[in-house]
Amino acid sequence: MKILLLATATAASLLAAPPAQAHGATWDERPTGVDVRLRSVSAVNAHVAWTSGKGTVLRTTDGGASWQAVTPPDAATLDFRDVEAFDAWHAVALTAGPADTSRVYRTSDGGRTWALAFRNDDPAAFYDCLAFFDRFRGLAMSDPVDGKFRVLSTHDGGRSWQRVPEENFPPALPGEFGFAASGQCVTTAGPRDAWIATGGGATARVLHSSDGGRHWSVADTPLSSSASTGVFSVAFRTPRQGVVVGGDYKNPAARVAGLAWSRDGGATWEGPAQAPFGYRSGADWWGDAVVAVGPTGSDLSRDGGRTWRSLGTGSFDTIDCVAVCWAAGEHGRAGVLSRG
């Protein structure tokens, strides 16, 4: 979205927060050595993860003990808002921005070399994030163009991209867009189901495809929606069970409707009576638990999003979970959440 360059300020004291524990889960800091806001993280396993931000792509293969800078050449001014890794060697990275600053890069050698797979040539398009069903099939999502969301699809691991026909999308609301805050405005579950998160319009909505991204339907959520509020992250455990998180990125401590869950694949959404406090930009499933992160803290739910316990007040912007959860955020902060 166009306002992604407005960073959310967070108190410096949050960065120094000690590891926090809830229900046996503990955050451990894994310093990256950079001082940029990391907007995306892709967890391969407990040892391998990739993360990205402004002019930055990083990779670790030793559990975060060390990080290698693997940014594509001549990309210092580009904003890497999403990275999706398949293993220690293969990854796809997306830069967000207007016109040709929206790009997709691909590497098959751990970031030593990159191929430019897509460069946006439409000044009206603005790509926010991407997600993959498997190593070959994936989607990249742009804000609406001429009243319809724009999505690219790939069937060759990100080497080439084709536009999904615009007639396959419901009309966008006036002012509706996606948030490039955590690389999680599009997600997948299983071989065919995908979801897109939106805000900015009169209603915060989620688009759903059950045929691999070819056709899309849409449903309203109870989350607040405005120029600074909406659904920032959508995560599905199965093609039926999912959560969305959001809030107000301009006022991260505001008490606004910022969480909902679905039990029917995103056709309907329900908000909990007790939700995490403040803006949450990222969320993911950790087995049958859900972890949500944001600039004012992180939280864990063991009942599908109905009730929550704090994991601490440290700032993270994005999260991705496998056997462990990897998270990243401002000032190069990264951490791993493991079961105590």
N, C-alpha and C positions, 0 to 999 in steps of 0.2 A: 504494500500500500504506500501512498505518496508521503505519509507522515512518518515513515520508519526512521528518518534521520533524527527525530526528536528523541533523545535518550532520556530515560527515567532516572532521576537523581535518587540515590540511596545513601543513607547515613553511613559514614565511614566505619562506625562502630559495628555495623552488621558484618563487615568483612572479617573482623577479628573474632567472630563468634566461635566458641569451641565446638568440637563434635557433639552432636545431640543424639539422644537415643529415645526411641519410642517403640514399644512392643518388640524389643530386641534388635531393632534396626539402627545402624549408626553411620553417620556421614564421616568419611575420612578425606581430608584435603589431599589433593594431588597437584601441587603447583605446576603451572605450565611455563612460567618464566616470561610471559608476555603481559602487556598492560592494555589489552583491547577487550571490548565487550564480546564475549563468545555467544553467538546466537543459535548455534546448532551443535548437537552432539550425536554421534552414531556409534552405538555399542555393538561390537562384534562378539566379545566375550569378556571375561574378567581381566584379560591381559591386553586386548587390542581395542582401541577406540580412536575415533577421529572427531575433531571439533573445528569450528570455523567462526570467523567474524570479519571485521573490516580489514581487507588486505591480508587475510590470515587463514591458512589451513594448517592444522597441526595433526600429528599422528603419534600414538604411543603403542608400543608392542611389549612393554614390560609393566603393565598395570599402572601406568602414570608415574613411575619413578623417573622417567625422562620423556621428553616430547621432542619430536623432530618437526621443524618448519618445512612444509612441503607445498607451499603456495605456488600456484602456476606463475610463470614468469610474466612480468609486465602487468601484474594485477594488483599493485599496491593501492590503487584508488577504488577498486571494486569492493562491494560489500557482500561477502560470502555468507548468505543468510540460511543456507541449508547444505548439509553434506549427508550422503547416504553411502555407507560402506558395506561391502559384501564380505570382505576379509581384510587381511593386513596389506593386500596389494591392490585390490580393485575397489574404486570408489567413484561416485559421481557428485559433483559440487555445483551448486546454483548460486549465481550472484543476482541480487534483487536491485531494481532501479528502473528509471524510465528509459525508453528506447533501447539503444544497444548496450546499456550497462546491465541489462538482464541477459545472462548467458548461462550455458551449461557446459561444464568441463568434465572430462573423464580420464582416469588414470588406470593403468593395469600393472604398474611397477612401483607401487607404494608412494606415488607422488613425485618420483624423480623426473618423470615427463608427464605432460598433460596434452590431451587433444581437445580443441574447441569443438564441441558437438552441436551447439546451437547458439546463435547470436540473434537476438530479437531485432527485427527491422521495422516494427510497427511502433511509431511514437505514442500511440494510445495504449499500448499494452505495458504491463508492469508485473513481472513474475515474482511470486512470493515464496513458494516452497515446492517440494517434490516428495514423492514416496514411491516405493516399489512393492509389487506383489511378490516377486521372486528376483533372481539374478538377471532376468531378461526383461520383464514387463514392468513398466513404471509410468507415472504421470507427473507432469509439472503444471502448476496452476498459476494463472494470471488474474489480476483484477478484471472486472467486466470491461468489454469493449463493445460499444454500440448496444448497450443494454443486455449483453449476455456474457456470462463468465467464459473465459478462454482456457482450454486445457490442451496440453500436448501429451501424446502417448509415445512410448518406445517399446519395441519388442526385441531389441538386440542389445540390452544392457546399457542403454544410453548413448549408443554410437550415432543413432539417427532418431529424429522426432517428427511426428506428424500431428497436425491439428485435428481435434475432435470436432465434427461439424457443429456449428453454433446452434442449429435448429434442434439439437439434441439436449439443450439446456432450457430450464424454465427462465422466464424473464428475471433479470436482476432488479432489486428495489432501487429507487433513487438514492444515490450516495453509498450504496453497498460495495464492500470490498473485502479483501482478506488481509489479515495482519501478518507481516513478515517478522514476527517477534521471536519465534522459537523453532522455526522449521517444522511446525506441526499443524499448519492450517489445512493440510491434506494428509490423510492416512489410509491404510488398507488393512484388511483382515481376511485371511483365506485367499483363494485364487481369483475371486471375482468382485468382492465388495470393496468400495472406496467411499470416502466421505470428505467433504470440503466444508470448512468452518468460515463463517462470515460475520461481519459487523458493519457499523456505519450507517445502516439503513434504519427504517422504523422498527424493525424486528431483527434480533440476532437469529440467524438461521443455519441449518446444516443441510447441504446437498448430499444425496446418496446415489451411488451407482451399484447395481447388482450384476452388471455384465462387463466388468473389467474396465469401466470408464467410458463406454460408448454412449450410454443414455443416462440421464440424471433426473431425479425427482427432488423435492425440497420440503422441509418441515421447519416450523417455528420452534424456538427454544424459549424458556423463561428468562434467559440471561438479558441483562440490560444492553441496549444498543444505542450508540451515538457515534460521533466522530472519533471518540477515544475509548469506546466500550464495545463489547461484543464477544464472540467466541474466538479466543486466541489459540486454543489447542483442542483437538478432537482425538480421542484414543479409544479403540475398540479391542476388547479381549478376544471376542469371537464375532462372527458376523451378526450376532444379536445383541451382545452386551457391550455398552460403551458409556463413556463420560465425556463431557465438555467442560472446560474451565475458561475463565475470562476475568472481567472486572474493568477498572478504569486505569489505564496506564499513566494518565496524567495525574491521577490522585491515587497512588497504589494502596493507601491505607483506608480508602473510602469503603463503606459498607454498602455495596451494590450487589445485585444478583449476579453471581459469578460462577455457579456450578450447577450442573444438571446431569442426570443419567438416563439411559434408554435401555429397555429390555426387548425392544422389537426392531432392532437394526436401524434405529434413528427415525422411525416413523412418528414416534411421540417421545417427548422429553418431560422429565419431572425434576423439580428442584427439591433439595433436602431441607429439613427443618433446621439443621445445624451444618454450616458449611465453613471451609477455611476462611480466616479473616484476611481481607485485603485481596489485591489483584494477584492472580496466578496466570502466568503466561505459558506454562508447560505442564503436561501430565502424561503418565504412561502406566500401563498395567505391569505389576510385578508379581507374576503368578496370579493368585486370586485377590491381591491387594492393588490399590491405586495409590500412586505418589504424585502430588502436585507441587510445583515449584513456582516461585516468583521473587521479586526484589525484596519483599518483606519477610520471606520465610518459606518453609516447605512443610508439607503435611502428608499424613498417611491414613488411608481408610482400608479397613479389612472387611467391609460389608458392601462393596460395590459403589461407594460414594455417599452412603446415607449418613454415617458419622465419621468424624475426623479427629486425629490427634496430631499435635505439632511435633515436627522433627527439628525445630530450631528456627532462629531468626536470620540465619545467614542467607545471603542473596544468591539465587540462581535464576537463569532465564529459561533454561531448556533441560530436558531429561530424556534418557532412553534406557530401557531396562531389558536385560537378558537374565542371566543367573544373578547378576548384580545390576544396580542402577548407576549409570554415569550421568553426571549433571555438570553444567558449565554456565558461566555468567560474566558479570562485569569484572574489569581489571584482571582478566585472564583466570578467574577463579574456576577451579574444577574439583570435583569430588566423586567419591564412590560410596554408594550406600550398600552395605552388606548386612546380613543377618547376624546379630550378635550371639 
